[in-house]
Structures are given as C-alpha cells and as structure tokens.
Amino acid sequence: MSEFIAFYIKKYAMMAVISSVTMVAAFPTWGERGEGTGYIATLDFAIAETLIEMTEFPVAMGGVDNYKSWTEDDLLAGQQVDIGSNPQPNKELLSTLDLETILIPLQYTHLKKDLASIAPMAALSPYNGRPLSGWKKMRVFTKELGAHTERESEARRLIADAEERMIRLNETVASFRQPLLLVQFLDARHVRIYGRNSLPGIVLERLGLRNAWDGPSSRWGISIVGIGELFNIDAHFVIVDTSHLPSKSLTQAAVMGSELWGQLPSVRAGSVTLLDADFWVFGAIPSAMRLAESLVTVLIDASS
C-alpha cells in the first residue's frame, strides 16, 4: 500500500512540474522582456486590471477565468499567467516565475507569511478606511500602484485619460435627473444595493448622477436588502445584468418574472434598465470607466 501511495505522489508531483513549465514557457523569458521587467503577481482583480492598463508586460494573476466570465473581457487573452485561485495561489508556480513583487488586497494579508519568501510583497486596495472620496481613493490607489511598480508615468496617464473621459460622459448624461438605484439579484428575496462607496456609487457621483441609496453599507459600499424594501424607494432601477453567468441567470430571470418584483412602483412604471456587467464590481479605474460608458449608453436609450 505504501508503494502504491508513493507512486501516485510521485506521479502527481511530476504532472504539476510539467504543467508549471508548460504554462511559463508560453510567455517571454527574462532575456526576451529585458532587464527590470519581471512579472508582477497579484491576488486581486482591481490590481490586475490596473496593471494591465498601465503596462504591456504580462501579469501573473489569480482567478483569470473568474474575471473573464464575469466581465466577458478579452483584455486578458494571451497576456497572463494564471496562478490559481486568489485565496489559494499556486506557490510552486509562483516560485518558478521571475517576480518583481507580489501584490495582495487587504483581505489576504494573512498570506504574507507564506508568500514573503517568494518575492517582496505589498497590500494595496482602493477600498480602505481612508477619509477620502471614492474617486480620490481610486486615484491614490493607482498612484501607489504606479510608484510600487516603478510605473509612475503610466499611472498618471491612466488617471488623466480616465478623468478626461469622465468629463465628456458627465456632459452627455447631464440631463438625466432621476435618482438611480443600482441593484444586483442575489436570490429570490434579496438584492445587493450599491451605495456611495461602491464602484457603481463612485461612478454615479463622478458622472453627476444621484444615487437613490443613502442607507448603511459595507467597506465595499454594498448593502443586502429584501426586495420588499424597494417599495419605498422612488428611483430608476438599474439592474446589474448578470444573466451571462450560469450561476446567476436563473435567479435573475425568476425574480424579474415574479409577482413581487412586478408590483414594485418603479417596475410598474417601466423605470427599469438593464446594465451589462462588463466591469468588475469591486474593481478600480479600468472597471469604473467600462461601467461609466455602459451606464451612459443605457441611460441615453432609456430617456429617448
């Protein structure tokens, strides 16, 4: 029995090595990329999408398939090394990469002990307790990320481009005066509401639009409420459309077809808009811009 177990342990280890070598071989080596341009590994989508916007170099990131499935984003195609799930990254694969640094969000600081021996580490997030407005947090986060990875000019350019686009979008949607309630379905009876400190809330404020939700929210700017509570909110409902996700499509269809949903005043008035979830709801400036552009498009359609 011990020989049988030893055989499979050896076989599994060999398969893991082959898999890691194959994955790494698909990307440029240190010599091909040039000195000082090693991989940056991250366990956070907000960090990953910002890095990808700032630099042409590939990023080692966790949860590639999860990010792609949510955002339906082809930005990642052929550019990233997938290092496994964010909560449990592939340490063996990480140790084979030429890493400049490993960047983690605040909720994964418990991984520092395990990963610190592989590469220098830092914890960064735009969703923190600093007493700043949401957009200022996004800017500070982007600047810190640029400084930490020695890409300050790229970070400044990303911020400047985003602010210029936001100004144009603000002008386009200035005539939409009705308060907006951004909603995502969780189950048959509950929804997630995006408040002021959430990514959608930050975008609304930057576009000069009114967020109908002023209730308490988490560090991420979200609140979970029963659908019945929406009877008391006079707003144009913007539904974060997750029907492209197999785990969410049935729930969304069931709720929107339910008698309870149909009785809500905003729904009865036809004041409901579907917003394609082509952004990461806990993302940074890249997701904020995709959200802003999609939102302005659907609001213009709704008001025409």
C-alpha positions in Angstrom: 0.0 0.0 0.0 2.8 2.5 0.8 4.5 1.8 -2.5 1.1 2.4 -4.3 0.7 5.8 -2.5 4.3 6.8 -3.2 3.8 6.0 -6.9 0.9 8.4 -7.1 2.5 11.1 -5.1 5.5 11.0 -7.4 3.2 10.9 -10.5 1.2 13.9 -9.2 4.4 15.9 -8.5 5.7 15.2 -12.0 2.4 16.4 -13.6 2.5 19.6 -11.6 6.0 20.4 -12.7 5.2 19.7 -16.3 2.1 21.9 -16.1 4.1 24.7 -14.5 6.9 24.5 -17.1 4.3 24.5 -19.9 2.5 27.5 -18.6 5.6 29.5 -18.1 7.0 28.6 -21.5 4.1 30.2 -23.1 5.3 33.6 -22.0 8.5 35.6 -22.8 11.6 34.8 -20.7 13.5 37.4 -18.7 16.0 37.9 -21.5 13.2 38.5 -24.1 11.5 41.1 -21.9 14.6 42.9 -20.9 16.1 43.6 -17.5 13.8 45.1 -14.9 10.6 43.8 -16.4 9.8 40.7 -14.4 6.3 39.5 -13.7 4.1 41.2 -11.2 1.9 38.7 -9.4 -1.4 39.8 -7.8 -4.3 38.1 -6.0 -6.7 41.0 -6.7 -8.7 41.9 -9.8 -8.6 45.6 -9.1 -4.8 45.5 -9.0 -4.6 43.2 -12.0 -6.8 45.2 -14.3 -5.0 48.4 -13.4 -1.6 46.9 -14.1 -2.8 45.6 -17.4 -3.9 49.1 -18.4 -0.7 50.6 -17.3 1.9 48.3 -18.8 2.3 46.0 -21.8 4.1 43.3 -19.7 2.2 40.2 -18.7 0.8 39.9 -15.2 0.7 36.7 -13.1 -2.8 36.8 -11.6 -5.2 34.6 -9.7 -8.7 33.7 -10.9 -8.3 34.6 -14.6 -11.3 32.5 -15.6 -13.5 34.1 -12.9 -12.6 37.6 -14.1 -13.2 36.7 -17.7 -16.5 35.0 -17.0 -17.8 38.0 -15.0 -16.7 40.8 -17.3 -16.7 38.9 -20.6 -13.4 40.7 -21.1 -10.9 39.7 -23.9 -8.3 42.1 -22.5 -6.7 39.2 -20.7 -6.4 36.9 -23.8 -2.8 35.6 -24.1 -1.3 38.1 -21.7 -1.5 36.5 -18.2 -0.1 33.6 -16.2 -3.0 32.1 -14.2 -1.6 31.3 -10.7 -4.7 29.6 -9.4 -7.4 30.9 -7.1 -6.9 34.2 -5.3 -7.3 32.7 -1.8 -5.0 29.8 -2.6 -2.4 30.7 -5.2 -0.1 28.1 -6.7 3.0 28.8 -4.7 5.1 26.3 -6.7 4.3 28.1 -9.9 4.9 31.5 -8.3 8.4 30.3 -7.3 9.3 29.5 -10.9 8.4 33.0 -12.2 10.8 35.9 -12.4 8.8 38.1 -10.0 9.3 41.8 -9.2 6.7 41.7 -6.5 3.5 40.1 -5.2 0.6 42.4 -4.6 -2.3 41.4 -2.5 -5.6 43.1 -1.3 -6.2 43.9 2.3 -8.4 40.8 2.9 -5.5 38.5 2.0 -2.8 39.9 4.3 -2.8 36.5 6.2 -1.0 35.1 3.1 2.1 37.3 3.7 3.8 34.7 5.8 3.5 32.0 3.1 4.4 34.2 0.1 7.0 36.6 1.5 9.8 34.1 0.8 9.0 34.1 -2.9 9.1 37.8 -3.6 8.7 41.2 -2.0 5.1 41.9 -1.0 2.7 44.8 -0.5 -1.0 45.1 0.3 -2.9 47.7 -1.8 -6.6 48.4 -2.3 -8.9 51.3 -3.3 -11.4 50.0 -0.8 -9.9 51.1 2.5 -10.7 53.2 5.5 -9.0 56.4 4.4 -11.2 59.5 4.8 -11.2 60.3 1.1 -13.9 60.4 -1.5 -14.3 57.3 -3.6 -12.7 58.7 -6.7 -9.8 60.1 -4.8 -9.2 56.7 -3.3 -9.1 55.3 -6.9 -6.6 57.9 -7.9 -4.4 57.4 -4.8 -4.5 53.6 -5.3 -3.5 54.0 -8.9 -0.6 56.3 -8.0 0.6 54.0 -5.2 0.5 51.0 -7.6 2.5 53.0 -10.2 5.0 54.0 -7.5 5.4 50.5 -6.2 6.0 49.0 -9.6 8.1 51.9 -10.9 5.5 52.9 -13.5 4.5 56.3 -12.2 4.2 57.9 -15.6 1.8 55.1 -16.8 -0.3 55.6 -13.6 -0.6 59.3 -14.2 -1.5 58.8 -17.8 -4.2 56.3 -16.9 -5.7 58.7 -14.3 -5.6 61.7 -16.8 -7.2 59.7 -19.6 -10.0 58.5 -17.2 -10.7 62.0 -15.9 -10.9 63.4 -19.4 -13.4 60.7 -20.5 -15.4 61.2 -17.3 -15.8 64.9 -18.1 -17.2 64.1 -21.6 -19.5 61.4 -20.2 -20.8 63.8 -17.5 -21.7 66.3 -20.1 -23.5 63.6 -22.2 -25.7 62.4 -19.3 -26.3 65.8 -17.5 -29.9 65.9 -18.4 -30.8 62.7 -16.6 -32.2 63.9 -13.3 -34.0 60.9 -11.8 -32.2 59.2 -8.8 -30.7 55.8 -9.7 -30.8 52.6 -7.7 -28.2 50.1 -8.8 -29.3 46.6 -8.0 -28.0 43.1 -8.4 -30.1 40.0 -7.7 -28.8 37.6 -5.0 -31.7 35.1 -4.6 -35.5 35.1 -4.9 -35.9 37.5 -2.0 -32.8 39.6 -1.7 -30.8 42.1 -3.7 -27.5 43.8 -3.4 -27.6 47.6 -3.4 -24.6 49.6 -4.4 -24.1 52.6 -2.2 -21.9 55.7 -2.2 -18.6 53.9 -1.5 -19.0 51.1 -4.1 -17.6 51.2 -7.6 -21.0 51.9 -9.1 -21.6 54.6 -6.4 -18.3 56.2 -7.2 -19.1 56.3 -10.9 -22.5 57.8 -10.2 -21.0 60.6 -8.2 -18.3 61.3 -10.8 -21.0 61.5 -13.5 -23.1 63.9 -11.5 -25.9 61.4 -11.1 -27.9 60.9 -7.9 -27.6 57.6 -6.0 -31.0 56.7 -4.5 -29.5 54.6 -1.8 -28.3 56.5 1.3 -28.5 53.6 3.8 -25.6 51.9 5.6 -23.1 49.9 3.6 -20.0 47.8 4.0 -16.4 48.7 3.3 -17.1 47.7 -0.2 -20.1 50.1 -0.4 -22.7 47.4 -0.7 -25.9 46.6 1.3 -28.1 43.5 1.1 -31.8 44.2 1.5 -35.1 42.3 0.9 -36.9 43.0 -2.3 -39.9 44.2 -0.3 -37.8 47.2 0.9 -37.7 48.5 -2.6 -41.3 49.5 -2.4 -40.3 52.6 -0.5 -37.6 53.8 -2.9 -38.6 56.2 -5.7 -35.9 55.7 -8.3 -35.0 54.5 -11.7 -33.8 50.9 -11.2 -30.5 50.0 -12.9 -30.1 46.2 -12.8 -26.5 44.9 -13.0 -27.3 42.3 -15.6 -25.6 39.0 -14.6 -27.6 36.8 -16.9 -24.4 35.7 -18.8 -23.3 33.9 -15.6 -24.7 30.4 -15.3 -24.9 30.7 -11.5 -26.9 33.9 -11.7 -29.1 33.7 -14.8 -31.9 31.6 -13.4 -32.1 33.7 -10.3 -32.3 36.9 -12.3 -35.0 35.5 -14.6 -37.0 34.2 -11.7 -37.0 37.4 -9.7 -37.8 39.6 -12.7 -40.7 37.3 -13.6 -42.1 37.2 -10.0 -45.3 38.8 -8.8 -43.4 40.6 -6.0 -41.0 42.3 -8.4 -43.8 43.2 -10.8 -45.6 45.1 -8.1 -42.8 47.5 -7.3 -43.7 51.1 -8.3 -40.6 51.6 -10.4 -41.2 48.3 -12.2 -44.8 49.1 -12.8 -43.8 52.5 -14.2 -41.3 50.9 -16.6 -38.5 52.7 -14.9 -36.0 49.8 -15.1 -32.8 49.5 -17.1 -30.5 46.5 -17.6 -26.8 47.3 -17.4 -24.4 44.8 -18.8 -22.0 43.6 -16.1 -18.9 44.1 -18.3 -17.0 45.5 -15.4 -15.7 44.0 -12.1 -17.9 45.4 -9.3 -15.0 45.6 -6.9 -12.6 46.9 -9.5 -10.5 50.1 -10.0 -10.3 52.8 -12.7 -10.5 50.4 -15.7 -13.8 48.9 -14.4 -15.0 52.3 -13.4 -14.6 53.5 -17.0 -16.3 50.5 -18.6 -19.2 50.9 -16.1 -19.4 54.7 -16.8 -19.5 54.3 -20.6 -22.1 51.4 -20.4 -24.2 53.3 -17.9 -24.3 56.5 -20.0 -25.3 54.5 -23.1 -28.3 52.7 -21.4 -29.5 55.9 -19.7 -29.5 57.8 -23.0 -31.5 54.9 -24.5 -33.9 55.0 -21.5 -34.5 58.7 -21.8 -35.0 58.8 -25.6 
